């Protein structure tokens, strides 16, 4: 089973079983180790670029509240001065809230920023985006950092996101490997069956 080919709710949340689902028997251990190194290196680059775009004055605690969907080791919570709620299907650190990212424990309209950093995986991306819209305050910001090769057409992806109640603020494809997008929440999306299907390709970690 692949995390790209199953919805988030079809992935077992216990670490041991998840490893068996994703990597199989002992022959999959080398693949797991290699993939872990790639993801660690790629996350470090992406989070570093996200951090550079954040406000530089970090001495005072920010009042902004942020949700990091698919947080990994909760790195973003250590980079930014504001409150960061870190969510993932596996708790790599004690700072991570283990849950289905389509159903987080956050109240509606409770955060100022929602982030997906290399975490738009699975077949139920529509549920992820709807959950981000639910927890964001009106005019809250949705930030997406992804590997560029995962998109068939980035502009089509942006057009789809706008049907989920978001307006595009910024698109940056100037970096090797990554693309960055910012959106603002302007409305609540309609019924799920009326929304476009969103699918991304599996990750290919290569430079343009």
N, CA, C and O of each residue as an XYZ file, in Angstrom:
832
protein
N       0.838     -1.195      0.000
C       0.000      0.000      0.000
C       0.872      1.243      0.000
O       1.895      1.273      0.684
N       0.502      2.245     -0.733
C       1.252      3.491     -0.776
C       0.440      4.609     -0.176
O      -0.784      4.633     -0.306
N       1.133      5.571      0.506
C       0.425      6.707      1.075
C      -0.115      7.607     -0.021
O      -0.972      8.450      0.245
N       0.373      7.446     -1.265
C      -0.147      8.232     -2.382
C      -1.403      7.601     -2.965
O      -2.149      8.255     -3.693
N      -1.641      6.318     -2.643
C      -2.725      5.597     -3.291
C      -3.854      5.238     -2.344
O      -4.752      4.483     -2.717
N      -3.828      5.759     -1.137
C      -4.897      5.469     -0.196
C      -5.284      6.737      0.540
O      -4.449      7.619      0.742
N      -6.551      6.838      0.946
C      -6.957      8.013      1.717
C      -6.339      7.983      3.093
O      -5.961      6.919      3.583
N      -6.228      9.162      3.736
C      -5.567      9.227      5.037
C      -6.246      8.342      6.066
O      -5.572      7.774      6.925
N      -7.575      8.209      6.000
C      -8.261      7.401      6.996
C      -8.059      5.913      6.793
O      -8.486      5.119      7.631
N      -7.409      5.505      5.683
C      -7.146      4.099      5.427
C      -5.734      3.710      5.866
O      -5.300      2.583      5.628
N      -5.016      4.635      6.504
C      -3.672      4.371      6.991
C      -3.725      4.155      8.494
O      -4.256      4.988      9.229
N      -3.168      3.024      8.955
C      -3.158      2.740     10.383
C      -2.247      3.730     11.088
O      -1.135      3.979     10.623
N      -2.697      4.302     12.206
C      -1.950      5.349     12.865
C      -0.840      4.837     13.787
O      -0.042      5.639     14.272
N      -0.765      3.515     14.045
C       0.315      3.009     14.882
C       1.586      2.900     14.051
O       1.549      2.417     12.920
N       2.696      3.340     14.596
C       3.937      3.444     13.845
C       4.388      2.104     13.269
O       4.796      2.039     12.109
N       4.322      1.036     14.061
C       4.793     -0.269     13.611
C       3.979     -0.762     12.417
O       4.546     -1.214     11.422
N       2.657     -0.677     12.511
C       1.813     -1.149     11.416
C       1.952     -0.253     10.190
O       1.909     -0.731      9.056
N       2.119      1.047     10.422
C       2.283      1.964      9.300
C       3.539      1.629      8.514
O       3.526      1.656      7.284
N       4.624      1.315      9.213
C       5.855      0.945      8.534
C       5.672     -0.298      7.682
O       6.218     -0.381      6.582
N       4.899     -1.276      8.182
C       4.648     -2.485      7.399
C       3.822     -2.173      6.168
O       4.056     -2.734      5.098
N       2.835     -1.260      6.319
C       1.995     -0.885      5.186
C       2.803     -0.201      4.097
O       2.629     -0.476      2.910
N       3.700      0.704      4.522
C       4.414      1.519      3.542
C       5.628      0.824      2.958
O       5.976      1.053      1.799
N       6.289     -0.037      3.759
C       7.570     -0.556      3.320
C       7.662     -2.082      3.277
O       8.687     -2.618      2.857
N       6.609     -2.795      3.705
C       6.593     -4.235      3.556
C       7.574     -4.937      4.481
O       7.778     -4.520      5.621
N       8.183     -6.014      3.976
C       9.057     -6.833      4.817
C      10.470     -6.245      4.892
O      10.683     -5.071      4.588
N      11.437     -7.089      5.304
C      12.800     -6.609      5.511
C      13.418     -6.040      4.237
O      14.263     -5.147      4.305
N      13.012     -6.540      3.094
C      13.581     -6.049      1.850
C      13.215     -4.594      1.598
O      13.835     -3.916      0.779
N      12.187     -4.121      2.322
C      11.797     -2.729      2.155
C      12.532     -1.772      3.074
O      12.340     -0.560      2.988
N      13.382     -2.309      3.962
C      14.067     -1.444      4.923
C      15.035     -0.482      4.249
O      15.134      0.681      4.638
N      15.753     -0.972      3.230
C      16.691     -0.093      2.535
C      15.946      1.052      1.854
O      16.394      2.199      1.862
N      14.792      0.712      1.262
C      13.986      1.753      0.625
C      13.516      2.761      1.668
O      13.513      3.967      1.421
N      13.118      2.258      2.839
C      12.661      3.139      3.920
C      13.779      4.085      4.347
O      13.556      5.282      4.524
N      14.997      3.533      4.511
C      16.116      4.354      4.952
C      16.466      5.420      3.920
O      16.729      6.573      4.263
N      16.465      5.013      2.643
C      16.781      5.971      1.584
C      15.719      7.053      1.496
O      16.033      8.236      1.364
N      14.454      6.636      1.570
C      13.356      7.597      1.485
C      13.394      8.558      2.670
O      13.117      9.748      2.515
N      13.736      8.045      3.852
C      13.810      8.899      5.037
C      14.857      9.991      4.862
O      14.635     11.137      5.252
N      16.005      9.632      4.274
C      17.061     10.618      4.048
C      16.613     11.668      3.042
O      16.866     12.859      3.221
N      15.943     11.217      1.980
C      15.469     12.149      0.961
C      14.451     13.107      1.549
O      14.524     14.316      1.331
N      13.493     12.557      2.304
C      12.438     13.389      2.883
C      13.034     14.369      3.898
O      12.635     15.533      3.939
N      13.988     13.904      4.719
C      14.615     14.778      5.711
C      15.316     15.944      5.023
O      15.148     17.097      5.421
N      16.104     15.642      3.988
C      16.838     16.684      3.273
C      15.882     17.649      2.581
O      16.082     18.863      2.611
N      14.841     17.097      1.958
C      13.896     17.922      1.227
C      13.084     18.795      2.172
O      12.847     19.970      1.891
N      12.657     18.218      3.298
C      11.920     19.002      4.291
C      12.758     20.149      4.829
O      12.258     21.258      5.019
N      14.054     19.874      5.076
C      14.930     20.924      5.589
C      15.018     22.089      4.602
O      14.987     23.253      5.002
N      15.128     21.765      3.301
C      15.185     22.819      2.294
C      13.876     23.600      2.245
O      13.878     24.831      2.230
N      12.762     22.877      2.220
C      11.459     23.533      2.090
C      11.135     24.386      3.316
O      10.678     25.521      3.184
N      11.372     23.834      4.510
C      11.092     24.599      5.726
C      12.014     25.800      5.844
O      11.617     26.846      6.357
N      13.257     25.652      5.365
C      14.184     26.778      5.383
C      13.667     27.910      4.510
O      13.746     29.079      4.887
N      13.136     27.563      3.340
C      12.595     28.579      2.436
C      11.330     29.201      3.008
O      11.102     30.401      2.856
N      10.501     28.386      3.670
C       9.317     28.931      4.332
C       9.717     29.898      5.436
O       9.098     30.946      5.621
N      10.762     29.529      6.164
C      11.217     30.376      7.262
C      11.739     31.715      6.759
O      11.553     32.743      7.411
N      12.392     31.704      5.600
C      12.922     32.944      5.036
C      11.812     33.901      4.649
O      12.003     35.117      4.638
N      10.646     33.347      4.330
C       9.533     34.203      3.929
C       8.728     34.690      5.127
O       7.813     35.501      4.981
N       9.074     34.188      6.324
C       8.351     34.584      7.535
C       8.921     35.881      8.083
O      10.045     36.252      7.744
N       8.164     36.580      8.929
C       8.668     37.811      9.547
C       9.973     37.549     10.291
O      10.120     36.515     10.942
N      10.918     38.478     10.199
C      12.243     38.267     10.774
C      12.330     38.607     12.252
O      13.244     38.140     12.931
N      11.413     39.401     12.766
C      11.451     39.770     14.173
C      10.900     38.624     15.015
O       9.688     38.428     15.097
N      11.798     37.877     15.633
C      11.387     36.667     16.343
C      11.558     36.764     17.856
O      11.340     35.782     18.567
N      11.943     37.928     18.352
C      12.180     38.045     19.781
C      10.871     38.048     20.561
O      10.797     37.500     21.661
N       9.849     38.660     19.999
C       8.559     38.705     20.664
C       7.659     37.586     20.161
O       7.645     37.279     18.969
N       6.917     36.986     21.063
C       5.999     35.900     20.698
C       4.871     36.443     19.834
O       4.197     37.399     20.221
N       4.662     35.845     18.674
C       3.589     36.280     17.790
C       2.258     35.758     18.295
O       2.189     34.690     18.904
N       1.205     36.510     18.039
C      -0.132     36.090     18.449
C      -0.795     35.206     17.396
O      -1.866     34.648     17.636
N      -0.168     35.079     16.243
C      -0.742     34.260     15.185
C      -0.771     32.787     15.597
O       0.150     32.288     16.243
N      -1.839     32.115     15.212
C      -1.951     30.674     15.432
C      -1.878     29.968     14.093
O      -2.490     30.395     13.114
N      -1.125     28.891     14.063
C      -0.848     28.213     12.807
C      -1.093     26.720     12.939
O      -0.873     26.139     14.002
N      -1.555     26.095     11.846
C      -1.732     24.644     11.790
C      -0.819     24.078     10.717
O      -0.872     24.504      9.564
N       0.017     23.120     11.091
C       0.952     22.476     10.167
C       0.430     21.077      9.869
O       0.532     20.177     10.703
N      -0.130     20.900      8.678
C      -0.725     19.627      8.258
C       0.361     18.731      7.653
O       0.999     19.099      6.667
N       0.566     17.551      8.253
C       1.629     16.674      7.769
C       2.977     17.213      8.210
O       3.871     17.414      7.388
N       3.124     17.448      9.509
C       4.244     18.216     10.052
C       5.554     17.449     10.139
O       6.606     18.059     10.330
N       5.519     16.113     10.002
C       6.748     15.341     10.173
C       7.235     15.424     11.612
O       6.539     14.992     12.530
N       8.431     15.980     11.816
C       8.983     16.098     13.169
C       8.675     17.448     13.797
O       9.367     17.874     14.722
N       7.645     18.125     13.304
C       7.192     19.407     13.865
C       8.260     20.491     13.765
O       8.359     21.350     14.641
N       9.048     20.454     12.715
C      10.142     21.411     12.530
C       9.651     22.854     12.474
O      10.301     23.760     12.996
N       8.485     23.061     11.830
C       7.989     24.421     11.669
C       7.699     25.071     13.014
O       7.870     26.280     13.173
N       7.259     24.273     13.981
C       6.962     24.815     15.308
C       8.220     25.316     16.012
O       8.144     26.138     16.926
N       9.385     24.814     15.577
C      10.645     25.245     16.168
C      11.237     26.435     15.425
O      12.078     27.151     15.969
N      10.802     26.653     14.182
C      11.332     27.744     13.374
C      10.594     29.059     13.582
O      11.180     30.135     13.466
N       9.310     28.964     13.888
C       8.482     30.160     13.939
C       8.148     30.552     15.377
O       8.094     29.695     16.260
N       7.925     31.842     15.613
C       7.684     32.316     16.978
C       6.254     32.156     17.463
O       5.989     32.258     18.661
N       5.335     31.907     16.548
C       3.928     31.835     16.927
C       3.529     30.429     17.369
O       4.310     29.483     17.260
N       2.306     30.313     17.867
C       1.767     29.008     18.259
C       1.531     28.169     17.010
O       0.851     28.610     16.084
N       2.089     26.961     16.979
C       1.927     26.061     15.826
C       1.330     24.744     16.308
O       1.908     24.067     17.159
N       0.178     24.388     15.764
C      -0.436     23.086     16.031
C       0.071     22.118     14.970
O      -0.168     22.321     13.780
N       0.763     21.074     15.389
C       1.429     20.158     14.462
C       0.653     18.843     14.361
O       0.415     18.175     15.366
N       0.260     18.479     13.130
C      -0.553     17.279     12.918
C       0.113     16.326     11.923
O       0.683     16.756     10.920
N       0.033     15.035     12.218
C       0.505     14.023     11.268
C      -0.089     12.673     11.656
O      -0.644     12.517     12.743
N       0.035     11.696     10.751
C      -0.524     10.367     11.017
C       0.370      9.546     11.948
O      -0.066      8.532     12.494
N       1.625      9.984     12.128
C       2.556      9.325     13.041
C       3.217     10.404     13.894
O       3.615     11.449     13.378
N       3.334     10.156     15.189
C       3.959     11.121     16.081
C       5.449     10.894     16.202
O       5.891     10.098     17.031
N       6.233     11.587     15.383
C       7.687     11.435     15.438
C       8.280     12.116     16.666
O       9.346     11.723     17.139
N       7.595     13.136     17.185
C       8.024     13.790     18.418
C       6.791     14.007     19.291
O       5.657     13.833     18.843
N       7.033     14.388     20.541
C       5.924     14.601     21.465
C       5.123     15.851     21.117
O       4.031     16.055     21.647
N       5.654     16.685     20.235
C       4.943     17.898     19.837
C       3.872     17.640     18.777
O       3.071     18.525     18.476
N       3.855     16.435     18.212
C       2.942     16.110     17.115
C       1.631     15.549     17.657
O       1.630     14.649     18.497
N       0.522     16.085     17.171
C      -0.794     15.524     17.465
C      -1.112     14.497     16.386
O      -1.237     14.849     15.213
N      -1.244     13.234     16.770
C      -1.511     12.157     15.807
C      -2.996     12.134     15.475
O      -3.839     11.995     16.361
N      -3.310     12.273     14.184
C      -4.717     12.283     13.772
C      -4.798     12.146     12.261
O      -3.795     12.225     11.553
N      -6.007     11.942     11.793
C      -6.318     12.024     10.376
C      -6.358     13.509     10.034
O      -7.139     14.260     10.619
N      -5.525     13.935      9.094
C      -5.443     15.359      8.775
C      -6.719     15.907      8.143
O      -6.880     17.120      8.011
N      -7.616     15.017      7.756
C      -8.911     15.466      7.247
C      -9.883     15.755      8.384
O     -10.965     16.301      8.166
N      -9.483     15.378      9.614
C     -10.350     15.576     10.787
C      -9.483     15.925     11.991
O      -9.270     15.088     12.869
N      -8.989     17.144     12.035
C      -8.152     17.565     13.164
C      -9.038     17.978     14.343
O     -10.223     18.255     14.157
N      -8.478     18.021     15.541
C      -9.270     18.404     16.718
C      -9.453     19.917     16.884
O     -10.040     20.355     17.874
N      -8.970     20.711     15.949
C      -9.082     22.166     16.077
C     -10.524     22.637     15.895
O     -11.261     22.064     15.092
N     -10.931     23.665     16.625
C     -12.253     24.265     16.396
C     -12.279     24.974     15.041
O     -11.229     25.292     14.482
N     -13.461     25.216     14.527
C     -13.605     25.972     13.286
C     -13.171     27.417     13.505
O     -13.314     27.965     14.599
N     -12.635     28.028     12.440
C     -12.244     29.442     12.473
C     -11.302     29.749     13.632
O     -11.503     30.726     14.354
N     -10.272     28.918     13.817
C      -9.425     29.052     15.011
C      -7.966     29.385     14.720
O      -7.234     29.745     15.642
N      -7.515     29.277     13.461
C      -6.104     29.559     13.172
C      -5.979     30.625     12.088
O      -6.887     30.842     11.285
N      -4.822     31.279     12.096
C      -4.563     32.354     11.131
C      -3.857     31.855      9.883
O      -4.009     32.432      8.806
N      -3.079     30.776     10.023
C      -2.296     30.241      8.907
C      -2.381     28.717      8.925
O      -2.272     28.096      9.982
N      -2.573     28.124      7.760
C      -2.522     26.670      7.598
C      -1.431     26.343      6.586
O      -1.338     26.984      5.539
N      -0.610     25.350      6.897
C       0.529     25.013      6.043
C       0.473     23.545      5.629
O       0.222     22.662      6.448
N       0.713     23.306      4.341
C       0.967     21.963      3.818
C       2.363     22.006      3.205
O       2.550     22.543      2.113
N       3.334     21.443      3.904
C       4.702     21.417      3.394
C       5.066     19.981      3.027
O       5.378     19.165      3.895
N       5.023     19.686      1.736
C       5.323     18.344      1.219
C       4.415     17.293      1.835
O       4.852     16.179      2.121
N       3.155     17.644      2.040
C       2.254     16.734      2.757
C       0.921     16.508      2.057
O       0.013     15.935      2.659
N       0.774     16.935      0.818
C      -0.469     16.687      0.079
C      -0.397     15.305     -0.549
O      -0.174     15.164     -1.751
N      -0.586     14.291      0.279
C      -0.503     12.896     -0.161
C      -1.829     12.194      0.086
O      -2.688     12.706      0.804
N      -1.989     11.015     -0.515
C      -3.233     10.272     -0.373
C      -4.201     10.585     -1.499
O      -3.906     11.380     -2.392
N      -5.354      9.951     -1.441
C      -6.367     10.135     -2.489
C      -7.485     11.067     -2.054
O      -8.395     11.350     -2.833
N      -7.426     11.550     -0.809
C      -8.499     12.417     -0.314
C      -8.000     13.833     -0.038
O      -8.268     14.402      1.021
N      -7.273     14.392     -1.004
C      -6.755     15.750     -0.852
C      -7.883     16.765     -0.706
O      -7.719     17.797     -0.056
N      -9.027     16.465     -1.314
C     -10.185     17.349     -1.169
C     -10.540     17.509      0.312
O     -10.855     18.610      0.763
N     -10.488     16.403      1.067
C     -10.808     16.457      2.497
C      -9.792     17.306      3.259
O     -10.158     18.036      4.181
N      -8.518     17.212      2.877
C      -7.480     18.015      3.523
C      -7.755     19.508      3.326
O      -7.705     20.296      4.270
N      -8.048     19.875      2.069
C      -8.256     21.292      1.756
C      -9.514     21.814      2.452
O      -9.533     22.943      2.941
N     -10.551     20.999      2.493
C     -11.769     21.406      3.186
C     -11.521     21.580      4.686
O     -12.079     22.483      5.310
N     -10.682     20.713      5.263
C     -10.363     20.841      6.679
C      -9.550     22.107      6.939
O      -9.765     22.793      7.938
N      -8.621     22.412      6.045
C      -7.850     23.650      6.188
C      -8.772     24.857      6.139
O      -8.605     25.802      6.910
N      -9.736     24.829      5.243
C     -10.704     25.935      5.151
C     -11.521     26.033      6.440
O     -11.788     27.131      6.929
N     -11.911     24.891      6.981
C     -12.734     24.886      8.195
C     -12.017     25.530      9.372
O     -12.610     26.334     10.092
N     -10.738     25.185      9.578
C     -10.032     25.667     10.765
C      -9.493     27.085     10.594
O      -9.191     27.755     11.581
N      -9.370     27.547      9.348
C      -8.864     28.903      9.120
C      -9.918     29.953      9.443
O     -11.107     29.766      9.183
N      -9.459     31.055     10.012
C     -10.327     32.209     10.211
C     -10.621     32.865      8.860
O      -9.911     32.619      7.885
N     -11.645     33.682      8.800
C     -11.903     34.451      7.595
C     -10.674     35.300      7.273
O     -10.119     35.959      8.152
N     -10.259     35.277      6.019
C      -9.051     35.963      5.539
C      -7.765     35.321      6.054
O      -6.690     35.910      5.935
N      -7.865     34.116      6.626
C      -6.672     33.381      7.018
C      -5.883     32.936      5.798
O      -6.406     32.905      4.684
N      -4.619     32.593      6.016
C      -3.706     32.277      4.919
C      -3.434     30.778      4.828
O      -3.135     30.130      5.832
N      -3.539     30.240      3.627
C      -3.156     28.862      3.328
C      -1.839     28.899      2.562
O      -1.751     29.511      1.497
N      -0.810     28.238      3.110
C       0.502     28.196      2.471
C       0.792     26.755      2.046
O       0.659     25.824      2.840
N       1.187     26.588      0.793
C       1.493     25.262      0.252
C       2.901     25.269     -0.325
O       3.247     26.125     -1.139
N       3.711     24.299      0.108
C       5.038     24.071     -0.469
C       5.064     22.633     -0.964
O       4.840     21.705     -0.186
N       5.331     22.441     -2.239
C       5.319     21.095     -2.807
C       6.420     20.937     -3.851
O       6.958     21.914     -4.372
N       6.738     19.676     -4.141
C       7.670     19.360     -5.221
C       6.972     19.662     -6.543
O       5.869     19.177     -6.795
N       7.611     20.454     -7.373
C       6.955     20.945     -8.588
C       6.537     19.826     -9.538
O       5.530     19.944    -10.235
N       7.313     18.738     -9.565
C       7.016     17.657    -10.511
C       5.728     16.911    -10.176
O       5.265     16.099    -10.977
N       5.139     17.171     -9.005
C       3.897     16.507     -8.630
C       2.677     17.095     -9.335
O       1.603     16.494     -9.319
N       2.837     18.269     -9.954
C       1.700     18.938    -10.589
C       1.714     18.709    -12.097
O       2.732     18.917    -12.757
N       0.580     18.281    -12.630
C       0.427     18.242    -14.086
C       0.391     19.662    -14.631
O       0.989     19.960    -15.665
N      -0.318     20.534    -13.921
C      -0.448     21.930    -14.317
C      -0.734     22.754    -13.059
O      -1.821     22.663    -12.488
N       0.228     23.544    -12.637
C       0.077     24.289    -11.378
C      -1.073     25.277    -11.454
O      -1.791     25.467    -10.472
N      -1.259     25.909    -12.610
C      -2.344     26.886    -12.740
C      -3.713     26.226    -12.602
O      -4.638     26.820    -12.047
N      -3.843     25.001    -13.107
C      -5.102     24.266    -12.922
C      -5.332     23.949    -11.449
O      -6.456     24.034    -10.953
N      -4.261     23.585    -10.758
C      -4.355     23.316     -9.322
C      -4.825     24.574     -8.586
O      -5.689     24.500     -7.713
N      -4.264     25.706     -8.936
C      -4.645     26.971     -8.307
C      -6.113     27.288     -8.579
O      -6.835     27.725     -7.684
N      -6.547     27.067     -9.810
C      -7.959     27.305    -10.153
C      -8.884     26.412     -9.342
O      -9.953     26.846     -8.914
N      -8.475     25.156     -9.128
C      -9.275     24.239     -8.314
C      -9.352     24.743     -6.871
O     -10.424     24.735     -6.265
N      -8.216     25.179     -6.324
C      -8.196     25.660     -4.932
C      -9.138     26.841     -4.736
O      -9.735     26.989     -3.670
N      -9.273     27.669     -5.741
C     -10.131     28.841     -5.621
C     -11.599     28.449     -5.504
O     -12.413     29.227     -5.005
N     -11.943     27.243     -5.962
C     -13.312     26.756     -5.830
C     -13.586     26.209     -4.428
O     -14.719     25.862     -4.098
N     -12.526     26.137     -3.605
C     -12.672     25.708     -2.219
C     -12.762     26.902     -1.272
O     -12.612     26.753     -0.059
N     -13.006     28.077     -1.827
C     -13.170     29.264     -1.001
C     -11.908     30.071     -0.791
O     -11.857     30.917      0.101
N     -10.881     29.824     -1.604
C      -9.614     30.540     -1.472
C      -9.352     31.430     -2.685
O      -9.800     31.133     -3.792
N      -8.636     32.504     -2.467
C      -8.147     33.332     -3.564
C      -6.620     33.301     -3.549
O      -6.002     33.301     -2.484
N      -6.020     33.276     -4.732
C      -4.566     33.203     -4.830
C      -3.943     34.546     -4.466
O      -4.384     35.599     -4.927
N      -2.908     34.486     -3.631
C      -2.140     35.675     -3.288
C      -0.777     35.684     -3.966
O      -0.277     36.732     -4.375
N      -0.182     34.489     -4.079
C       1.206     34.446     -4.539
C       1.540     33.054     -5.069
O       1.067     32.045     -4.546
N       2.360     33.020     -6.114
C       2.903     31.759     -6.641
C       4.377     31.967     -6.937
O       4.752     32.943     -7.585
N       5.213     31.051     -6.465
C       6.658     31.167     -6.654
C       7.201     29.832     -7.143
O       7.190     28.844     -6.409
N       7.674     29.807     -8.380
C       8.278     28.592     -8.947
C       9.730     28.859     -9.323
O      10.283     28.197    -10.201
N      10.344     29.832     -8.655
C      11.707     30.235     -8.998
C      12.772     29.346     -8.359
O      13.947     29.434     -8.716
N      12.368     28.487     -7.412
C      13.327     27.631     -6.726
C      13.434     26.276     -7.421
O      12.440     25.742     -7.912
N      14.637     25.730     -7.459
C      14.793     24.376     -7.968
C      13.984     23.427     -7.089
O      13.997     23.528     -5.863
N      13.296     22.522     -7.727
C      12.556     21.442     -7.066
C      11.199     21.866     -6.517
O      10.211     21.170     -6.752
N      11.113     23.000     -5.785
C       9.898     23.356     -5.074
C       9.073     24.433     -5.766
O       9.583     25.230     -6.553
N       7.776     24.429     -5.446
C       6.916     25.562     -5.770
C       6.192     25.962     -4.495
O       5.897     25.121     -3.646
N       5.908     27.259     -4.367
C       5.271     27.804     -3.176
C       4.043     28.602     -3.584
O       4.086     29.375     -4.542
N       2.956     28.415     -2.859
C       1.707     29.117     -3.155
C       1.069     29.620     -1.876
O       1.064     28.927     -0.859
N       0.535     30.817     -1.932
C      -0.206     31.404     -0.810
C      -1.624     31.719     -1.267
O      -1.843     32.234     -2.364
N      -2.583     31.399     -0.399
C      -3.992     31.675     -0.674
C      -4.622     32.341      0.544
O      -4.125     32.203      1.662
N      -5.714     33.060      0.324
C      -6.473     33.661      1.418
C      -7.877     33.066      1.433
O      -8.512     32.918      0.389
N      -8.355     32.725      2.635
C      -9.714     32.203      2.763
C     -10.723     33.338      2.619
O     -10.698     34.310      3.373
N     -11.608     33.196      1.640
C     -12.627     34.218      1.406
C     -14.037     33.713      1.651
O     -14.951     34.506      1.874
N     -14.224     32.385      1.611
C     -15.566     31.841      1.803
C     -15.476     30.375      2.203
O     -14.402     29.775      2.170
N     -16.606     29.810      2.578
C     -16.700     28.383      2.910
C     -17.106     27.631      1.646
O     -18.032     28.056      0.955
N     -16.427     26.510      1.325
C     -16.770     25.788      0.096
C     -18.161     25.177      0.154
O     -18.724     24.980      1.231
N     -18.703     24.881     -1.011
C     -20.012     24.250     -1.087
C     -19.930     22.768     -0.786
O     -18.988     22.310     -0.140
N     -20.911     22.024     -1.251
C     -20.955     20.579     -0.994
C     -19.787     19.884     -1.687
O     -19.375     20.262     -2.783
N     -19.266     18.858     -1.014
C     -18.091     18.151     -1.506
C     -18.292     17.587     -2.902
O     -17.376     17.621     -3.725
N     -19.493     17.063     -3.178
C     -19.725     16.445     -4.486
C     -19.807     17.455     -5.620
O     -19.877     17.083     -6.792
N     -19.799     18.734     -5.266
C     -19.808     19.788     -6.281
C     -18.413     20.360     -6.527
O     -18.225     21.196     -7.411
N     -17.435     19.903     -5.738
C     -16.084     20.434     -5.829
C     -15.222     19.585     -6.767
O     -15.480     18.393     -6.935
N     -14.201     20.190     -7.377
C     -13.333     19.424     -8.280
C     -12.476     18.419     -7.523
O     -12.128     18.634     -6.362
N     -12.141     17.324     -8.188
C     -11.242     16.319     -7.622
C      -9.807     16.838     -7.757
O      -9.429     17.377     -8.798
N      -9.019     16.670     -6.703
C      -7.622     17.105     -6.721
C      -6.724     15.891     -6.542
O      -6.807     15.181     -5.540
N      -5.865     15.665     -7.528
C      -4.900     14.577     -7.459
C      -3.527     15.108     -7.851
O      -3.410     15.914     -8.774
N      -2.503     14.663     -7.159
C      -1.129     15.021     -7.500
C      -0.344     13.754     -7.823
O      -0.684     12.664     -7.365
N       0.695     13.913     -8.606
C       1.555     12.780     -8.930
C       2.358     12.358     -7.699
O       2.520     13.142     -6.764
N       2.867     11.104     -7.697
C       3.825     10.722     -6.658
C       5.057     11.614     -6.736
O       5.318     12.229     -7.770
N       5.812     11.685     -5.648
C       6.980     12.562     -5.599
C       8.105     12.035     -6.482
O       8.407     10.841     -6.480
N       8.722     12.948     -7.239
C       9.953     12.670     -7.967
C      10.944     13.743     -7.561
O      10.819     14.898     -7.969
N      11.925     13.367     -6.760
C      12.854     14.341     -6.218
C      13.966     14.600     -7.236
O      15.044     14.011     -7.155
N      13.696     15.473     -8.175
C      14.682     15.837     -9.169
C      14.567     17.316     -9.466
O      13.483     17.891     -9.366
N      15.657     17.925     -9.823
C      15.648     19.331    -10.159
C      15.132     19.540    -11.567
O      15.255     18.671    -12.431
N      14.539     20.734    -11.786
C      14.031     21.047    -13.120
C      15.182     21.166    -14.104
O      14.960     21.427    -15.286
